[in-house]
Amino acid sequence: MSKTESKPTFGEVWPELNDGLNYSDLIHPSDAGSSVIDFYSNKYKSSAPLQGWLQRIYNKQITIDGRVVGDPETILRAGEKLVYQRLPWKEPDAPYLLEILYEDDDLIALDKPSGLQVLPGGLFQQRTVLTQLQWRRKRTFPSSRQELNPVPVHRLGRGTSGILLCAKTKLSKSRLASYFADGTSAVGKKISTNADVNSPRKISKVYRALASGVIQEDEVVIEQPIGLVKYPGVATGLYVASSSGKPAVSIVHVLQRDVKTNCTIVQVEIQSGRPHQIRIHLSYIGHPLIGDPLYIAGGQPQSFIHNGIGEKFAEDGGYTRPENPVPGDCGYYLHAHKLVLTHPTTSECSLYAIDNYNHGTSPTNASDVRGWWCCSSEWSLHLKPPPPSPS
């Protein structure tokens, strides 16, 4: 794509309300004999407090085999289908336009804007990249070709911008997913055997980030495990730097230091794909991302203290949003800058997907640093023959 060509875009404006959600449970013999309120308040206590589940029952949002439940003490029987109907709600604001960087019959590479979630989760069930891909597919192939079902094959944090790779067929999805999984699983072996972390891989990701403080070393290899801990407001737990976590490796290269504004522009290649890895690793070495509302030096959250919501619940019966920052909060500067991969079907070539940044100007203050780092980019595609097979 030349510098004068504009990139194709797609996206539909989000509706005011989403479609709501249905959560289904098939009652197993071990749950038979429990009341509806006991079932929900015990099994899904991370979704809502007791009073919230009572409210949902009285609002006629719970059904058993299609019949509305009016009495919270209704006894469940094995084999029954229990459904909680979550009412439509207005999701937080999010961008909707996506730029297409590259597309063929097997995959599509997108430029994801900061603020847009990749897959459904939490408050964002409709305003996601996946939804826009599904809507585009319906417009492009209204007759519904089953072999074309584009889905993201890796995640970028909601606040992270840049290259997002999506598979368009089941075959490409399975192969690309295996590339990512192989890279992550190989990290532990490399660490334990002291192997070269720069050994050839079928896929690699490189990011640009704006870190706080001035990093003195030109290159830093961070080998810090990442694990889960309990954290208020995040039902599944929070990923942090943890000695008991899973292996994770990030290679950090300094691109530019700004002593006056006390920040550093870095390029980071991740050898593993742990959630929030770059945010955790840079904060672990004492240089959290500028604007990161969650992670501080040491790779830990700002606070583990529950800013007490107690048994308070929101209008829909669920817990009110915690005051503590959560992983999906934006504000930090992190951009998926480069993606290098072996094409999932045309193995005779490798695809180099590079998001090129203009390094012609030098920032002179904090505002300039952000503008220089976030400047508009050009996309280029390079094909190269595969490396010779070992004899």
Long-range contacts (C-beta under 8 A, 24 or more apart in sequence): 1-378, 1-379, 1-380, 1-381, 3-378, 7-99, 7-100, 7-101, 7-111, 7-379, 8-99, 8-100, 9-97, 9-98, 9-99, 9-100, 10-97, 10-98, 10-100, 10-132, 10-136, 11-95, 11-96, 11-97, 11-98, 11-132, 12-96, 12-132, 12-135, 13-96, 14-91, 14-94, 14-96, 14-126, 14-127, 15-126, 16-90, 17-88, 17-89, 17-90, 18-88, 18-89, 18-90, 18-91, 18-125, 18-126, 18-127, 19-88, 19-126, 20-85, 20-86, 20-87, 20-88, 20-89, 21-85, 21-86, 21-125, 22-83, 22-84, 22-85, 22-86, 23-83, 23-84, 23-86, 24-81, 24-82, 24-83, 25-81, 25-82, 25-83, 26-79, 26-80, 26-81, 26-82, 27-76, 27-77, 27-78, 27-79, 27-80, 27-81, 27-82, 28-78, 29-78, 31-76, 31-78, 32-76, 32-77, 32-78, 33-75, 33-76, 34-75, 34-76, 35-72, 35-73, 35-74, 35-75, 35-76, 36-62, 36-64, 36-69, 36-71, 36-72, 36-73, 36-74, 36-76, 36-82, 37-72, 37-73, 39-76, 39-82, 40-84, 46-235, 47-235, 47-318, 47-319, 48-313, 48-317, 48-318, 48-319, 49-311, 49-312, 49-313, 49-319, 50-311, 51-311, 51-313, 51-317, 52-313, 52-314, 52-317, 52-318, 52-319, 53-317, 55-313, 55-317, 56-84, 56-316, 56-317, 59-87, 59-317, 61-85, 61-86, 61-87, 86-316, 87-316, 89-123, 89-316, 91-123, 91-124, 91-125, 91-126, 91-127, 92-123, 92-124, 92-127, 94-124, 94-127, 96-127, 96-132, 98-129, 98-132, 101-163, 101-353, 101-355, 101-379, 102-351, 102-353, 102-379, 102-381, 105-168, 105-169, 106-167, 106-168, 106-169, 106-171, 106-172, 106-343, 106-344, 106-345, 107-165, 107-166, 107-167, 107-168, 107-172, 107-176, 107-343, 107-344, 108-150, 108-165, 108-166, 108-168, 109-163, 109-164, 109-165, 109-166, 109-339, 109-353, 110-163, 110-164, 110-166, 111-161, 111-162, 111-163, 111-164, 111-355, 111-377, 111-379, 112-156, 112-160, 112-161, 112-162, 112-163, 112-164, 112-336, 113-161, 114-158, 114-159, 114-160, 114-161, 114-330, 115-158, 115-159, 115-330, 116-158, 117-158, 117-328, 118-152, 118-155, 118-156, 118-158, 118-164, 119-152, 119-155, 121-328, 122-328, 124-158, 124-328, 129-164, 129-166, 133-166, 153-177, 153-180, 154-180, 154-205, 154-273, 155-275, 156-336, 157-276, 157-279, 157-327, 157-328, 157-334, 158-328, 158-330, 159-328, 159-329, 159-330, 159-331, 159-332, 159-334, 160-207, 160-334, 160-335, 160-336, 161-334, 161-335, 161-336, 162-207, 162-335, 162-336, 162-337, 162-355, 163-205, 163-336, 163-337, 163-338, 163-339, 163-353, 163-355, 164-336, 165-339, 165-341, 165-353, 167-344, 171-344, 171-345, 172-344, 172-345, 175-344, 175-345, 176-203, 176-341, 176-344, 179-203, 179-341, 179-342, 179-344, 180-273, 183-271, 183-272, 183-273, 184-272, 184-273, 184-274, 186-271, 187-247, 187-248, 187-249, 187-271, 187-272, 188-246, 188-247, 190-249, 190-271, 191-223, 191-247, 191-249, 197-221, 197-249, 197-251, 197-271, 198-251, 200-387, 202-341, 202-342, 203-339, 203-340, 203-341, 203-342, 204-269, 204-339, 204-340, 204-341, 205-269, 205-270, 205-273, 205-336, 205-338, 205-339, 206-267, 206-268, 206-269, 206-337, 206-338, 206-339, 206-340, 207-267, 207-268, 207-269, 207-270, 207-278, 207-334, 207-335, 207-336, 207-337, 208-255, 208-265, 208-266, 208-267, 208-268, 208-334, 208-335, 208-337, 208-357, 208-373, 209-265, 209-266, 209-267, 209-268, 209-278, 209-282, 209-289, 209-333, 209-334, 209-335, 210-263, 210-264, 210-265, 210-266, 210-289, 210-290, 210-291, 210-332, 210-333, 210-334, 210-369, 210-370, 210-373, 211-263, 211-264, 211-265, 211-266, 211-282, 211-287, 211-288, 211-289, 211-290, 212-262, 212-263, 212-264, 212-287, 212-288, 212-289, 212-290, 213-262, 213-263, 213-264, 213-286, 213-287, 214-257, 214-258, 214-259, 214-262, 214-263, 214-264, 215-252, 215-254, 215-257, 215-264, 215-266, 215-285, 215-287, 217-254, 218-253, 218-254, 219-251, 219-252, 219-253, 219-254, 220-251, 220-252, 220-285, 221-249, 221-250, 221-251, 221-252, 222-248, 222-249, 222-250, 222-251, 222-252, 222-281, 222-282, 222-284, 222-285, 223-247, 223-248, 223-249, 224-248, 224-280, 224-281, 224-284, 224-299, 226-274, 226-275, 226-276, 226-277, 226-280, 226-299, 229-304, 231-301, 231-304, 231-324, 232-304, 232-305, 232-306, 232-307, 232-322, 232-324, 233-319, 233-321, 233-322, 233-324, 233-326, 234-326, 234-327, 238-301, 238-327, 239-274, 239-275, 239-276, 239-280, 239-327, 240-280, 240-295, 240-299, 240-300, 240-301, 241-280, 241-281, 241-283, 241-284, 241-298, 241-299, 241-300, 245-274, 246-272, 246-274, 247-272, 248-272, 248-274, 248-277, 248-280, 248-281, 250-277, 250-278, 250-281, 250-282, 252-281, 252-282, 255-359, 256-362, 256-363, 258-363, 258-366, 258-369, 260-364, 260-365, 261-363, 261-365, 261-366, 261-369, 263-290, 263-366, 263-369, 265-369, 265-372, 265-373, 267-337, 275-327, 276-327, 278-334, 279-332, 279-334, 289-332, 289-333, 289-334, 290-332, 290-333, 290-370, 291-331, 291-332, 291-333, 292-331, 292-332, 293-325, 293-329, 293-330, 293-331, 293-332, 294-325, 294-326, 294-327, 294-329, 301-325, 333-370, 333-373, 333-374, 335-373, 335-374, 342-386, 347-386, 348-385, 348-386, 349-383, 349-384, 349-385, 349-386, 350-383, 350-384, 350-385, 350-386, 351-381, 351-382, 351-383, 352-381, 352-382, 352-383, 352-384, 353-379, 353-381, 354-379, 354-380, 354-382, 355-379, 356-380
